[in-house]
Amino acid sequence: MTATTAPRSPSIKALSTRQVSALKVLLFVVALVPAGRLVLAFFQDALGANPIEAITHATGDWTLRFLLITLAVTPLRKLTGWHWLIRLRRMLGLFAFFYAVLHFGTYIVLDQFFDWRAVVLDVLKRPYITVGFAAFVLLVPLAVTSTNAMVRRLGGRRWQALHRSVYGIAILGVVHYWWLVKADVFAPLIYALILAVLLGLRAWWREQERQRQRSAPPPQAKGQGRIIPILPR
């Protein structure tokens, strides 16, 4: 009687290219759900007494959520070993930009009716709008350079240096939200705590890497490893 080996169950740590592609499609559909619900609520007149404010707040919330989800990819990958998560990060970042465009567009089109003078005055005089506008402007280059062609054109180091600005953008987003609500800061406080954990993990891992590099023995030069006596001439 010969023993038969049971088929190995698929591991979530090692998804195939086909599985990741299917996951991307699912993620794309799910990420569009908040926008779809807003459109549906708009046409059903279900956005409350101030629909413009409801749309503005909802798109702003989802911008910040997608920013934090994007920043959570690397820590989650390191903690779980799910390396395929990195292949979803670009789409998540682009959806953060998508909702930021909807957020900014709602303010420009529905709130200000393309009154550019009023927009400029708002940006200059209202600090929470100044911070939010700065975050949006900084987000644009990240979206533009998100393609593989731009990675090759900029080079890996310059591309990474540019995209590290997402940390500052997320901080500006939290500050924008905090200054907007003024009194009831519970929701922005939650976002701030999540962001602090995500940035704190990165700082801790970076410090751990520095310590490992300091404690590692220096690489031996060619010919090193044997004793060469130094005699006076």
C-alpha positions as CSV (number, residue, x, y, z in Angstrom):
1,M,0.0,0.0,0.0
2,T,1.5,3.2,-1.1
3,A,1.1,6.5,0.8
4,T,-0.4,9.3,-1.2
5,T,0.5,12.9,-0.4
6,A,-2.4,15.2,0.1
7,P,-2.6,18.2,-2.2
8,R,-1.2,21.3,-0.7
9,S,-3.7,24.0,0.1
10,P,-3.0,27.4,-1.4
11,S,-1.2,29.7,0.9
12,I,-2.2,33.3,1.2
13,K,1.4,34.2,1.5
14,A,2.2,33.1,-2.1
15,L,-0.6,34.2,-4.4
16,S,-0.1,33.5,-8.1
17,T,-0.1,36.3,-10.7
18,R,-3.6,35.2,-11.8
19,Q,-4.9,35.5,-8.2
20,V,-3.3,38.9,-7.7
21,S,-4.9,40.1,-11.0
22,A,-8.3,38.9,-9.8
23,L,-7.7,40.6,-6.5
24,K,-6.9,43.8,-8.3
25,V,-10.2,43.7,-10.2
26,L,-12.1,43.1,-7.0
27,L,-10.2,45.9,-5.3
28,F,-11.0,48.3,-8.2
29,V,-14.7,47.5,-7.9
30,V,-14.8,47.8,-4.1
31,A,-12.9,51.1,-4.2
32,L,-15.5,52.6,-6.5
33,V,-18.4,51.7,-4.2
34,P,-18.2,54.9,-2.1
35,A,-18.3,57.1,-5.2
36,G,-21.1,55.0,-6.6
37,R,-23.1,55.4,-3.4
38,L,-22.6,59.1,-3.4
39,V,-23.9,59.4,-7.0
40,L,-26.9,57.2,-6.2
41,A,-27.7,59.2,-3.1
42,F,-27.4,62.5,-5.0
43,F,-29.9,61.4,-7.6
44,Q,-32.2,60.0,-4.9
45,D,-32.0,63.3,-3.0
46,A,-30.7,61.4,0.0
47,L,-27.7,63.5,1.0
48,G,-29.5,65.6,3.6
49,A,-30.2,69.3,3.8
50,N,-26.7,70.2,2.5
51,P,-25.7,67.8,-0.2
52,I,-22.6,69.7,-1.3
53,E,-21.3,69.6,2.2
54,A,-22.1,65.8,2.4
55,I,-20.2,65.1,-0.8
56,T,-17.3,67.3,0.2
57,H,-16.9,65.5,3.6
58,A,-17.4,62.0,2.2
59,T,-14.8,62.4,-0.6
60,G,-12.4,64.0,1.9
61,D,-12.9,61.1,4.3
62,W,-12.2,58.5,1.5
63,T,-9.1,60.4,0.4
64,L,-7.6,60.2,3.8
65,R,-8.7,56.6,4.3
66,F,-7.1,55.5,1.0
67,L,-3.9,57.4,1.9
68,L,-3.7,55.5,5.2
69,I,-4.5,52.2,3.6
70,T,-1.8,52.8,1.1
71,L,0.7,53.6,3.9
72,A,-0.4,50.4,5.7
73,V,0.7,48.2,2.9
74,T,4.4,48.0,3.8
75,P,3.9,47.4,7.5
76,L,1.2,44.8,6.8
77,R,3.5,43.1,4.3
78,K,6.4,43.0,6.8
79,L,4.2,41.7,9.6
80,T,2.4,39.0,7.7
81,G,4.8,38.1,4.9
82,W,2.1,38.8,2.3
83,H,4.5,40.2,-0.3
84,W,1.9,40.3,-3.0
85,L,0.3,43.3,-1.1
86,I,3.0,45.5,-2.7
87,R,1.4,45.0,-6.1
88,L,-1.8,46.6,-4.8
89,R,-0.2,49.7,-3.4
90,R,-0.2,51.7,-6.7
91,M,-3.9,51.2,-7.2
92,L,-4.7,52.2,-3.7
93,G,-2.6,55.3,-4.0
94,L,-4.3,56.2,-7.3
95,F,-7.7,55.8,-5.6
96,A,-6.5,58.2,-2.9
97,F,-5.8,60.7,-5.7
98,F,-9.1,59.9,-7.4
99,Y,-11.1,60.8,-4.3
100,A,-8.9,63.9,-3.7
101,V,-9.8,65.1,-7.2
102,L,-13.5,64.5,-6.4
103,H,-13.0,66.4,-3.1
104,F,-11.3,69.3,-4.6
105,G,-13.6,69.3,-7.7
106,T,-16.6,69.4,-5.4
107,Y,-15.2,72.5,-3.7
108,I,-14.3,74.2,-7.0
109,V,-17.4,73.4,-9.0
110,L,-20.3,72.9,-6.6
111,D,-19.2,75.1,-3.7
112,Q,-17.4,78.0,-5.4
113,F,-18.9,77.7,-8.9
114,F,-15.5,78.3,-10.6
115,D,-15.1,81.6,-8.7
116,W,-11.3,81.6,-8.8
117,R,-10.9,84.8,-6.9
118,A,-13.0,83.4,-4.0
119,V,-10.9,80.2,-4.2
120,V,-7.6,82.1,-4.0
121,L,-8.9,84.2,-1.0
122,D,-10.0,81.0,0.7
123,V,-6.6,79.4,0.2
124,L,-4.9,82.5,1.5
125,K,-7.1,83.3,4.5
126,R,-8.5,80.0,5.8
127,P,-5.7,77.8,7.2
128,Y,-7.5,74.4,6.9
129,I,-8.1,75.1,3.2
130,T,-4.4,76.2,2.8
131,V,-3.2,72.9,4.2
132,G,-5.7,70.9,2.2
133,F,-4.8,72.6,-1.0
134,A,-1.1,72.1,-0.3
135,A,-1.7,68.3,0.3
136,F,-3.6,68.1,-3.1
137,V,-0.9,69.9,-5.0
138,L,1.8,67.6,-3.5
139,L,-0.4,64.6,-4.4
140,V,-0.5,65.5,-8.1
141,P,3.2,64.6,-8.9
142,L,2.8,61.3,-7.2
143,A,-0.1,60.3,-9.4
144,V,1.6,61.6,-12.5
145,T,4.8,59.5,-11.8
146,S,3.0,56.3,-10.7
147,T,3.6,54.5,-14.0
148,N,6.5,52.1,-14.7
149,A,7.7,54.4,-17.5
150,M,8.1,57.2,-15.0
151,V,10.0,55.0,-12.6
152,R,12.5,54.2,-15.3
153,R,12.7,57.8,-16.4
154,L,13.3,59.2,-13.0
155,G,15.4,56.4,-11.7
156,G,14.7,54.3,-8.6
157,R,16.3,56.6,-6.1
158,R,14.7,59.8,-7.3
159,W,11.4,58.1,-7.7
160,Q,11.5,56.8,-4.2
161,A,12.6,60.2,-2.8
162,L,9.6,61.9,-4.5
163,H,7.1,59.3,-3.3
164,R,8.3,59.6,0.3
165,S,6.4,62.9,0.3
166,V,3.3,60.8,0.8
167,Y,4.1,60.8,4.5
168,G,3.9,64.6,4.6
169,I,0.8,64.6,2.5
170,A,-0.9,62.3,5.0
171,I,0.1,64.5,7.9
172,L,-1.3,67.5,6.0
173,G,-4.5,65.6,5.3
174,V,-5.0,64.9,9.0
175,V,-4.3,68.5,10.0
176,H,-6.7,69.7,7.3
177,Y,-9.4,67.5,8.8
178,W,-8.6,68.5,12.4
179,W,-8.7,72.2,11.7
180,L,-11.9,71.8,9.7
181,V,-14.0,70.1,12.5
182,K,-12.6,72.4,15.2
183,A,-14.6,71.1,18.2
184,D,-15.5,67.5,17.5
185,V,-12.0,66.1,16.9
186,F,-12.8,62.4,17.6
187,A,-12.7,61.3,14.0
188,P,-9.5,63.2,13.0
189,L,-7.9,62.0,16.3
190,I,-8.5,58.4,15.2
191,Y,-6.9,59.1,11.8
192,A,-4.0,60.8,13.6
193,L,-3.4,57.8,15.8
194,I,-3.4,55.4,12.9
195,L,-1.0,57.6,11.0
196,A,1.3,57.9,14.0
197,V,1.4,54.1,14.3
198,L,2.2,53.7,10.6
199,L,4.9,56.3,10.7
200,G,6.2,55.1,14.0
201,L,6.6,51.5,12.7
202,R,8.6,52.8,9.7
203,A,10.9,54.9,12.0
204,W,11.5,51.9,14.3
205,W,12.3,49.6,11.4
206,R,14.6,52.1,9.9
207,E,16.5,52.5,13.2
208,Q,16.7,48.7,13.5
209,E,18.3,48.6,10.1
210,R,20.8,51.3,11.0
211,Q,21.8,49.4,14.1
212,R,22.2,46.2,12.1
213,Q,24.4,48.0,9.6
214,R,26.5,49.4,12.5
215,S,27.0,46.1,14.2
216,A,27.8,44.2,10.9
217,P,31.5,43.6,10.4
218,P,33.0,45.8,7.6
219,P,33.5,44.0,4.3
220,Q,37.0,42.8,3.9
221,A,39.0,44.4,1.1
222,K,40.7,42.2,-1.5
223,G,43.8,40.6,0.1
224,Q,42.6,41.3,3.6
225,G,42.3,38.5,6.1
226,R,46.0,37.7,6.4
227,I,48.6,39.4,8.7
228,I,50.9,41.7,6.8
229,P,53.8,42.8,9.0
230,I,54.8,46.4,8.8
231,L,58.6,46.6,9.2
232,P,60.5,49.9,9.6
233,R,62.7,50.6,6.6
